[in-house]
Amino acid sequence: MTAKKEPTETRDQEFVEYVVRSLVDRPDDVSSDRTVDEMGVLITLKVNPADLGQVIGRQGQTAKAIRTLLRVVGAKNHARVNLKIHEPEGFRKEDRSPRPAADTSAVDDLKI
């Protein structure tokens, strides 16, 4: 009995969703749209706004790594694949809750 092969056109989209679902706190909110045009394949990723920072990563390193892996998947299937991470309207980096200020009282005690 041979395993049923999936159509190659959706493997890239399923790959992105699988990777992102393993990164975020709300995997049920992960979805993506796939469009094909003359430039190649564009996968638009949507996640819960609270998980956006986890998907993008520090200085965009996580998103860059996902895009690199996606290009490898695309090359294997002879397609140029790009990833766009959807940011909700009005969402800015400053909207995220700020970190609490560090407790400097211990450092003040060390001052001579």
Backbone bond lengths (Angstrom), bond angles and torsions (degrees), N, CA, C in turn:
res aa  C-N    CA-C-N  psi(-1)  N-CA   C-N-CA  omega(-1)  CA-C   N-CA-C  phi
1 M - - - 1.451 - - 1.530 108.45 -
2 T 1.300 117.25 128.46 1.463 120.95 179.87 1.519 109.91 -97.66
3 A 1.325 114.11 148.93 1.467 119.23 178.99 1.522 109.21 -73.37
4 K 1.295 115.32 142.20 1.461 120.48 178.60 1.523 109.12 -75.04
5 K 1.321 116.44 123.67 1.464 120.51 -178.88 1.516 110.26 -84.24
6 E 1.336 114.04 141.84 1.464 120.11 176.74 1.528 108.79 -80.91
7 P 1.319 116.79 154.30 1.460 117.91 173.40 1.523 109.59 -63.00
8 T 1.325 116.86 137.01 1.465 120.19 -176.38 1.518 111.89 -66.53
9 E 1.331 117.48 -21.35 1.454 118.64 -176.39 1.522 114.08 -70.15
10 T 1.305 119.46 -15.88 1.467 119.68 179.42 1.522 113.05 -109.84
11 R 1.301 118.17 -3.43 1.468 119.94 -179.01 1.521 111.90 -62.25
12 D 1.324 117.42 -38.99 1.460 120.03 -179.47 1.523 111.24 -64.53
13 Q 1.306 116.94 -41.33 1.472 121.39 179.27 1.529 110.46 -66.40
14 E 1.315 117.11 -43.98 1.464 120.61 178.56 1.526 111.38 -64.56
15 F 1.325 116.65 -36.01 1.451 121.05 178.31 1.527 111.22 -62.13
16 V 1.338 115.92 -47.63 1.467 120.53 179.76 1.517 110.45 -60.37
17 E 1.321 117.08 -47.10 1.463 120.19 -179.26 1.527 111.13 -62.39
18 Y 1.323 117.80 -39.95 1.459 121.10 179.28 1.531 111.18 -62.03
19 V 1.332 116.66 -47.87 1.466 121.09 -178.71 1.525 110.44 -63.42
20 V 1.332 116.86 -47.01 1.465 120.51 -176.01 1.526 110.71 -67.77
21 R 1.321 117.78 -39.59 1.479 119.83 178.40 1.523 111.88 -60.88
22 S 1.328 116.82 -30.43 1.467 119.12 179.11 1.531 112.04 -78.09
23 L 1.346 117.28 -14.56 1.464 121.22 -179.74 1.522 114.18 -92.40
24 V 1.332 117.86 -32.90 1.462 121.99 -168.26 1.522 112.43 -92.28
25 D 1.346 115.38 164.22 1.458 121.82 177.83 1.527 112.21 -83.72
26 R 1.331 116.92 -21.97 1.471 121.98 -178.34 1.524 109.57 -122.19
27 P 1.353 117.55 75.34 1.466 120.16 -175.42 1.527 113.94 -65.59
28 D 1.318 117.74 -22.62 1.464 119.77 179.79 1.533 112.09 -70.14
29 D 1.334 117.58 -18.96 1.464 121.75 -178.98 1.530 112.84 -88.82
30 V 1.327 117.82 -0.32 1.461 121.44 -179.12 1.528 109.85 -82.09
31 S 1.324 115.96 128.43 1.462 121.20 174.49 1.520 108.80 -147.53
32 S 1.320 115.74 163.75 1.459 119.17 179.63 1.526 109.79 -149.79
33 D 1.329 114.21 155.01 1.462 122.28 174.99 1.514 107.25 -119.96
34 R 1.320 116.39 143.10 1.464 121.30 -178.66 1.519 108.84 -120.98
35 T 1.325 116.67 125.11 1.458 121.45 176.68 1.526 109.24 -127.38
36 V 1.314 114.72 145.77 1.457 120.83 179.55 1.517 108.17 -121.46
37 D 1.344 115.95 132.28 1.463 120.66 175.69 1.527 108.21 -142.91
38 E 1.319 117.08 -167.29 1.460 120.72 -177.09 1.528 112.81 -66.90
39 M 1.332 117.66 -19.78 1.462 121.52 178.76 1.525 112.35 -84.41
40 G 1.325 117.73 -15.40 1.456 121.78 -179.42 1.514 110.46 128.94
41 V 1.312 115.68 -149.16 1.462 122.72 -177.75 1.523 108.76 -102.65
42 L 1.318 115.89 135.20 1.465 121.26 175.15 1.521 108.20 -121.18
43 I 1.327 115.81 121.73 1.457 121.21 175.94 1.522 107.05 -106.70
44 T 1.335 115.50 120.28 1.459 121.50 178.03 1.517 107.65 -100.63
45 L 1.311 116.38 118.47 1.457 122.86 -175.53 1.517 110.26 -99.57
46 K 1.327 116.13 133.52 1.465 121.42 175.92 1.524 108.26 -122.26
47 V 1.344 114.77 130.18 1.465 121.28 177.70 1.516 108.47 -133.09
48 N 1.312 116.47 167.40 1.449 121.71 174.90 1.529 108.13 -60.92
49 P 1.348 118.40 135.19 1.473 119.88 -178.98 1.528 113.86 -54.32
50 A 1.320 117.42 -29.20 1.460 120.13 178.75 1.533 111.94 -69.76
51 D 1.339 117.29 -22.39 1.461 121.86 -179.58 1.521 113.22 -96.28
52 L 1.311 117.39 -2.10 1.453 121.43 -175.21 1.528 111.65 -59.16
53 G 1.302 117.26 -39.91 1.462 120.95 179.42 1.516 112.97 -63.68
54 Q 1.320 117.08 -34.86 1.463 120.52 179.00 1.527 111.01 -69.83
55 V 1.319 116.52 -35.06 1.461 120.19 -179.18 1.524 110.69 -75.31
56 I 1.318 117.07 -39.24 1.457 120.57 -179.40 1.530 110.48 -76.18
57 G 1.320 117.07 -44.16 1.460 120.65 178.64 1.509 112.21 81.32
58 R 1.307 114.48 172.89 1.458 120.83 -179.66 1.522 109.94 -66.58
59 Q 1.304 115.78 123.29 1.460 123.69 -178.10 1.528 112.27 54.24
60 G 1.337 116.26 27.20 1.461 120.94 175.79 1.514 115.14 77.65
61 Q 1.319 117.42 13.16 1.456 120.27 -175.09 1.525 113.12 -67.29
62 T 1.320 118.22 -37.96 1.465 120.31 179.50 1.522 110.27 -67.27
63 A 1.323 117.23 -45.62 1.467 120.64 178.27 1.522 110.35 -61.30
64 K 1.315 117.35 -39.78 1.463 121.19 179.32 1.533 110.29 -63.71
65 A 1.322 117.03 -40.57 1.465 120.89 179.16 1.533 110.98 -66.21
66 I 1.331 117.25 -41.18 1.462 120.59 177.78 1.524 110.16 -63.05
67 R 1.320 117.20 -42.26 1.470 121.19 178.78 1.530 111.04 -63.21
68 T 1.330 117.23 -39.14 1.460 120.83 178.52 1.526 110.73 -63.58
69 L 1.333 116.75 -46.01 1.458 120.20 177.99 1.528 111.45 -63.02
70 L 1.313 115.80 -37.48 1.461 120.48 -179.91 1.527 111.16 -66.67
71 R 1.310 117.20 -35.55 1.471 119.80 176.67 1.531 110.94 -65.66
72 V 1.326 116.50 -34.92 1.463 120.29 177.12 1.531 109.73 -65.55
73 V 1.319 116.52 -44.96 1.470 120.67 177.66 1.526 109.39 -60.65
74 G 1.318 116.61 -43.10 1.460 120.44 179.17 1.518 112.34 -64.16
75 A 1.317 117.25 -41.66 1.464 120.77 -180.00 1.528 110.66 -62.84
76 K 1.307 116.09 -37.01 1.466 120.27 178.92 1.531 110.29 -63.77
77 N 1.322 116.67 -32.19 1.461 121.54 -179.34 1.528 112.37 -100.84
78 H 1.330 117.06 14.04 1.471 123.53 177.60 1.527 112.08 57.77
79 A 1.335 115.97 46.54 1.464 120.75 179.36 1.527 109.17 -140.80
80 R 1.303 115.71 149.65 1.462 121.12 174.33 1.525 106.70 -94.05
81 V 1.322 116.23 116.84 1.459 121.28 -175.17 1.518 109.60 -116.60
82 N 1.326 116.46 130.77 1.465 122.60 177.65 1.524 109.01 -122.11
83 L 1.317 115.42 154.20 1.462 121.73 -179.50 1.513 109.82 -120.71
84 K 1.331 115.07 130.40 1.463 121.47 173.60 1.522 106.83 -118.16
85 I 1.314 116.52 128.55 1.462 121.18 178.05 1.511 107.53 -98.35
86 H 1.316 115.70 117.14 1.467 121.83 -176.57 1.522 110.05 -72.85
87 E 1.336 115.75 125.72 1.461 121.16 173.82 1.523 107.26 -105.83
88 P 1.330 117.96 128.86 1.463 119.89 179.17 1.523 111.08 -59.11
89 E 1.335 116.36 150.04 1.463 120.46 179.38 1.519 110.25 -57.77
90 G 1.319 115.33 135.07 1.451 120.30 177.96 1.512 113.76 82.62
91 F 1.342 118.13 -4.31 1.457 120.58 -179.66 1.516 109.38 -79.52
92 R 1.309 115.15 129.42 1.465 121.12 175.82 1.508 108.48 -133.78
93 K 1.316 115.60 160.51 1.452 120.65 -179.85 1.525 111.01 -58.29
94 E 1.324 117.23 -33.73 1.460 121.28 -177.98 1.528 112.31 -68.64
95 D 1.351 117.88 -17.20 1.457 121.31 -178.26 1.521 112.33 -72.16
96 R 1.329 116.52 -19.45 1.453 118.58 -179.72 1.524 109.17 -68.50
97 S 1.312 116.50 151.28 1.457 119.55 -178.09 1.525 109.58 -66.89
98 P 1.316 116.93 133.58 1.463 119.83 -178.60 1.530 111.25 -71.66
99 R 1.311 114.75 154.25 1.456 118.93 176.92 1.523 109.07 -72.21
100 P 1.317 116.95 148.07 1.463 118.10 176.74 1.532 110.05 -66.68
101 A 1.308 115.54 148.32 1.463 120.85 -179.15 1.521 109.88 -65.07
102 A 1.306 115.69 144.86 1.454 120.95 -179.95 1.523 109.81 -69.38
103 D 1.321 116.05 146.63 1.460 121.56 177.78 1.520 108.03 -80.44
104 T 1.303 116.44 110.69 1.454 120.64 -176.56 1.523 112.94 -97.38
105 S 1.320 117.88 4.18 1.461 119.26 -177.61 1.528 111.62 -64.19
106 A 1.324 118.24 -34.12 1.465 120.72 179.28 1.528 109.81 -67.93
107 V 1.319 117.28 -35.97 1.453 120.20 179.51 1.531 109.64 -70.56
108 D 1.327 117.60 -37.97 1.461 120.84 178.22 1.532 111.04 -62.11
109 D 1.331 117.36 -34.17 1.455 120.87 178.89 1.531 111.54 -66.76
110 L 1.331 117.45 -27.01 1.453 121.17 -177.97 1.520 113.15 -83.11
111 K 1.298 117.56 -14.08 1.466 120.32 -177.94 1.530 109.85 -67.29
112 I 1.295 114.78 138.56 1.464 120.21 -178.81 1.499 110.14 -103.66
